[in-house]
Amino acid sequence: MELFKQTNYDFLGKKWPFIIASLILTAAGLGSIAAKGGLKYGIDFKEGVLMTVKFTSAPPLNKIRAAMSASPKIKGEVSVQNLTGSGSENTVQIGTEAQEEGQLNVNRQDMMEVLYATFGQPGSGKLDFNNAGHDALVNRLRQPLAEHGVPLTDQQLEDLVTALLSGRDTQHSGLIASYGQLSAVPGASGQVVATLQQETYLAPFHIMQAQMVGPKVGAELRQKAILATLYALGGMLVYIAFRFEWIYGLGAVIAVFHDTIITIGLFSLFNKEMTMTVIAALLTLVGYSMNDTIVIFDRIRENLKFSRREPLEAVMNRAVNQTLSRTIMTSGLTFLTVIALFLFGGPVLNGFSFALVCGIIVGTYSSVFIASPIVLFWHNYADRRGKSPTAPSTAPRTGPVSKSTIRAVK
C-alpha cells in the first residue's frame, strides 16, 4: 500500500534546519544534565528497597502508592509498578528510596507495616498465614491445637507446619485465598484447619521478596545499562559496515546515538526519572531507528546499481521518496500506539512511553536528515580530496557517483 506515489521532495536540500534543531536539542539536554548534576535516577539505580508482592487479584496500584507515600516513616520517593511475564500475574514491585545504609532495613520493615495496615487485619490479634514464617506459626499453633484435642509432639508439630507452608508455597505460590486449599496437605485434618482459622487470617497479598539495593548495586546497574546500549550500537555498526560500507555504518550509529542522547536530554529537561523500563525503551528505540535507517540505505544501494552517473544527492532523495509511504505508515501507526500508552498507561508506563514518543519522532527524522547527510558529506569530501590539485573546483557536487560510492553497491 502506497500513500504517496512518485513524490519528488528535496529532503536533503532541507537538512540544515533539522541538523540545527538537533544541535540545539542536544546542547539543551546536555546542559540540563550538567546543571542538575546528572540524571534523575529511579529507585532501580539508587540506594533503596525493592519489594515484590503478589496479590490474590489485580493489585490496586494507586491505593498502594498512596499508602506508601502517606506513611511518615517512609522517606524519599516511592515507585509502584506491575510485573509482567510468566508467573507474574497480579504481582507488583514496590520501591522506596533510602539515603543511608542503615535506613534500608528500617524502610523494609516500614513497607511491610504499611501493607499490613492497608490490606491486613492489624487489630485482630491473629497471625497472617500467607506471610507467616515457620517458627512464628509453630509457636502460634502449639497450645491451641492441644486445647482442640490435637496433642502433637514437638517433632509432629514441626512436620505439620512444614507441610502446611510447603503446600502454601509450592502449590499456591505462597498465597491462598481460602483454608480449603490446604485440604490436600498431609495432616491437615478438620480440627487443624479449624484451629488455623481461629488463630490466623489470610491477607490478600504475599511478600515474595524484599531486596535491598545498596550504592554498589545501583552503580553496577547503571554501568550495565550503559554497556548494553553501547554493545547494541557496536553490533549494529559492524553489521552495517559489513553489509554496506563503513561510512554507512558510522552514519547509522551516529544517527541512533543522536536519537538516544536527545531522548535522554529530554528526560532531564522534563525532570523525569531514568528507570530500568526506560532503558528497555531506549534499547527498543535503538532497534527501531536503526531499522528505519537500514531500509533507506538499502534503497539507496538498489538505486545506485542503475544510476551510477547520477549525483549521489539525487539518488538519496529518490530513495527517501520511494520509502516515504512505508516510513509514514510504520512510524505513524507506532506513534499512535505509544501516544495512547503515554496518555492512558498511567504512572507505571509513563517513563517507558515518554521515551518511545520522543524517540520515534527524533528517530524518524534522523534517518533522513542525519544519517543520509553524513554519508553524503563523506563522499563529497572524498571526491574533493581525490581531485587533481592543478584543477581545483568549488562547484557543488553535480557529477556522477564517486568510485567509493560504487564500491558500496558491489
Backbone hydrogen bonds, N-H to C=O, Kabsch-Sander energy under -0.5 kcal/mol:
donor,donor_aa,acceptor,acceptor_aa,energy
3,L,1,M,-0.5
11,F,9,Y,-1.6
14,K,11,F,-1.6
15,K,12,L,-1.2
18,F,14,K,-0.7
19,I,15,K,-2.4
20,I,16,W,-2.8
21,A,17,P,-2.1
22,S,18,F,-2.3
23,L,19,I,-2.2
24,I,20,I,-2.3
25,L,21,A,-2.6
26,T,22,S,-2.7
27,A,23,L,-2.5
28,A,24,I,-2.7
29,G,25,L,-2.6
30,L,26,T,-2.7
31,G,27,A,-2.4
32,S,28,A,-2.2
33,I,29,G,-2.3
34,A,30,L,-2.4
35,A,31,G,-2.6
36,K,32,S,-2.0
37,G,34,A,-1.0
38,G,33,I,-3.0
41,Y,39,L,-0.9
42,G,274,M,-3.0
45,F,42,G,-1.3
46,K,42,G,-0.5
46,K,43,I,-0.7
48,G,213,V,-2.3
49,V,96,T,-2.5
50,L,211,Q,-3.5
51,M,49,V,-0.5
51,M,94,I,-3.3
52,T,209,Q,-3.0
53,V,51,M,-0.6
53,V,92,V,-2.7
54,K,206,H,-2.7
55,F,90,N,-2.9
56,T,204,P,-1.9
61,L,59,P,-1.5
64,I,60,P,-2.4
65,R,61,L,-2.9
66,A,62,N,-2.5
67,A,63,K,-2.2
68,M,64,I,-2.5
69,S,65,R,-2.4
70,A,66,A,-2.0
71,S,67,A,-0.8
71,S,68,M,-0.5
75,K,73,K,-0.7
79,S,95,G,-2.6
81,Q,93,Q,-1.8
83,L,91,T,-2.7
88,S,85,G,-1.9
91,T,88,S,-1.4
92,V,53,V,-2.8
93,Q,81,Q,-2.8
94,I,51,M,-3.2
94,I,92,V,-0.5
95,G,79,S,-3.0
96,T,49,V,-2.1
97,E,77,E,-1.8
98,A,47,E,-2.5
103,Q,100,E,-1.0
104,L,101,E,-1.3
106,V,102,G,-0.7
107,N,103,Q,-2.8
108,R,104,L,-2.2
109,Q,105,N,-2.1
110,D,106,V,-2.5
111,M,107,N,-2.7
112,M,108,R,-1.7
113,E,109,Q,-2.1
114,V,110,D,-2.2
115,L,111,M,-2.1
116,Y,112,M,-2.4
117,A,113,E,-2.5
118,T,114,V,-1.9
119,F,115,L,-2.9
120,G,115,L,-0.6
120,G,116,Y,-1.6
124,S,121,Q,-1.6
127,L,199,E,-2.2
129,F,127,L,-0.8
129,F,201,Y,-2.5
130,N,201,Y,-0.5
131,N,128,D,-0.8
132,A,129,F,-0.8
137,L,133,G,-1.9
138,V,134,H,-2.2
139,N,135,D,-2.4
140,R,136,A,-1.7
141,L,137,L,-2.0
142,R,138,V,-1.7
145,L,141,L,-2.3
146,A,142,R,-1.3
147,E,143,Q,-2.2
148,H,144,P,-1.5
149,G,146,A,-1.3
150,V,145,L,-2.8
157,L,153,T,-2.6
158,E,154,D,-2.3
159,D,155,Q,-2.5
160,L,156,Q,-2.4
161,V,157,L,-2.5
162,T,158,E,-2.3
163,A,159,D,-2.2
164,L,160,L,-2.5
165,L,161,V,-2.7
166,S,162,T,-2.2
167,G,163,A,-2.4
168,R,164,L,-2.1
169,D,165,L,-2.6
170,T,166,S,-2.9
171,Q,166,S,-0.6
171,Q,167,G,-1.1
172,H,167,G,-0.6
172,H,168,R,-0.7
173,S,169,D,-0.5
174,G,168,R,-2.3
175,L,168,R,-0.6
175,L,172,H,-2.0
181,Q,178,S,-1.5
182,L,179,Y,-2.0
183,S,180,G,-1.6
185,V,182,L,-1.8
188,A,185,V,-2.0
189,S,187,G,-2.1
193,V,189,S,-2.6
194,A,190,G,-2.4
195,T,191,Q,-2.1
196,L,192,V,-2.4
197,Q,193,V,-2.4
198,Q,194,A,-1.6
199,E,195,T,-2.4
200,T,196,L,-2.5
201,Y,127,L,-2.1
203,A,201,Y,-0.8
206,H,54,K,-2.5
208,M,52,T,-1.9
208,M,206,H,-1.0
209,Q,52,T,-1.6
211,Q,50,L,-3.6
213,V,48,G,-3.2
213,V,211,Q,-0.5
214,G,212,M,-0.7
218,G,214,G,-2.3
219,A,215,P,-2.2
220,E,216,K,-2.1
221,L,217,V,-2.5
222,R,218,G,-2.0
223,Q,219,A,-2.2
224,K,220,E,-2.5
225,A,221,L,-2.2
226,I,222,R,-2.1
227,L,223,Q,-2.5
228,A,224,K,-2.5
229,T,225,A,-1.7
230,L,226,I,-2.4
231,Y,227,L,-3.0
232,A,228,A,-1.9
233,L,229,T,-2.1
234,G,230,L,-2.7
235,G,231,Y,-2.7
236,M,232,A,-1.9
237,L,233,L,-2.2
238,V,234,G,-2.1
239,Y,235,G,-2.1
240,I,236,M,-2.6
241,A,237,L,-2.4
242,F,238,V,-2.0
243,R,239,Y,-2.7
244,F,240,I,-3.2
248,Y,245,E,-1.1
249,G,245,E,-1.8
250,L,246,W,-2.5
251,G,247,I,-2.5
252,A,248,Y,-2.4
253,V,249,G,-2.4
254,I,250,L,-2.6
255,A,251,G,-2.1
256,V,252,A,-2.3
257,F,253,V,-3.0
258,H,254,I,-2.4
259,D,255,A,-2.0
260,T,256,V,-2.4
261,I,257,F,-2.6
262,I,258,H,-2.3
263,T,259,D,-2.3
264,I,260,T,-2.6
265,G,261,I,-2.5
266,L,262,I,-2.2
267,F,263,T,-1.5
268,S,264,I,-1.6
269,L,265,G,-2.6
270,F,266,L,-2.3
271,N,268,S,-1.1
272,K,267,F,-3.0
274,M,40,K,-2.6
275,T,273,E,-0.7
279,I,275,T,-1.9
280,A,276,M,-2.0
281,A,277,T,-1.9
282,L,278,V,-2.4
283,L,279,I,-2.3
284,T,280,A,-2.1
285,L,281,A,-2.5
286,V,282,L,-2.2
287,G,283,L,-1.9
288,Y,284,T,-2.5
289,S,285,L,-3.0
290,M,286,V,-2.1
291,N,287,G,-2.1
292,D,288,Y,-1.8
293,T,289,S,-2.1
294,I,290,M,-2.6
295,V,291,N,-1.9
296,I,292,D,-1.5
297,F,293,T,-2.6
298,D,294,I,-2.8
299,R,295,V,-1.7
300,I,296,I,-2.2
301,R,297,F,-2.3
302,E,298,D,-2.1
303,N,299,R,-2.3
304,L,300,I,-2.1
305,K,301,R,-0.9
305,K,302,E,-0.6
306,F,303,N,-1.2
307,S,303,N,-1.0
310,E,307,S,-1.3
315,V,311,P,-1.9
316,M,312,L,-2.6
317,N,313,E,-2.5
318,R,314,A,-2.2
319,A,315,V,-2.0
320,V,316,M,-2.4
321,N,317,N,-2.3
322,Q,318,R,-2.4
323,T,319,A,-1.5
324,L,321,N,-0.9
327,T,323,T,-2.6
328,I,324,L,-2.5
329,M,325,S,-2.4
330,T,326,R,-2.5
331,S,327,T,-2.4
332,G,328,I,-2.2
333,L,329,M,-2.2
334,T,330,T,-2.1
335,F,331,S,-2.5
336,L,332,G,-2.1
337,T,333,L,-1.7
338,V,334,T,-2.4
339,I,335,F,-2.4
340,A,336,L,-1.5
341,L,337,T,-1.9
342,F,338,V,-2.3
343,L,339,I,-2.2
344,F,340,A,-2.7
345,G,341,L,-2.1
349,L,345,G,-0.6
349,L,346,G,-0.5
350,N,346,G,-0.5
351,G,347,P,-0.5
353,S,349,L,-2.9
354,F,350,N,-2.6
355,A,351,G,-2.1
356,L,352,F,-1.6
357,V,353,S,-2.7
358,C,354,F,-2.4
359,G,355,A,-2.5
360,I,356,L,-2.7
361,I,357,V,-1.6
362,V,358,C,-2.6
363,G,359,G,-3.2
364,T,360,I,-2.0
365,Y,361,I,-1.5
366,S,362,V,-1.9
367,S,363,G,-1.3
368,V,364,T,-0.7
369,F,365,Y,-3.3
370,I,366,S,-1.7
371,A,366,S,-3.0
372,S,367,S,-0.7
374,I,370,I,-1.5
375,V,371,A,-1.6
376,L,372,S,-2.3
377,F,373,P,-3.3
378,W,374,I,-2.1
379,H,375,V,-2.2
380,N,376,L,-2.4
381,Y,377,F,-2.4
382,A,378,W,-2.8
383,D,379,H,-2.3
384,R,380,N,-2.1
385,R,381,Y,-2.1
386,G,382,A,-1.4
387,K,383,D,-0.6
387,K,384,R,-0.8
391,A,388,S,-1.5
401,V,308,R,-1.6
406,I,402,S,-2.0
407,R,403,K,-2.1
408,A,404,S,-0.7
408,A,405,T,-0.8
409,V,405,T,-0.5
409,V,406,I,-1.4
410,K,406,I,-0.9
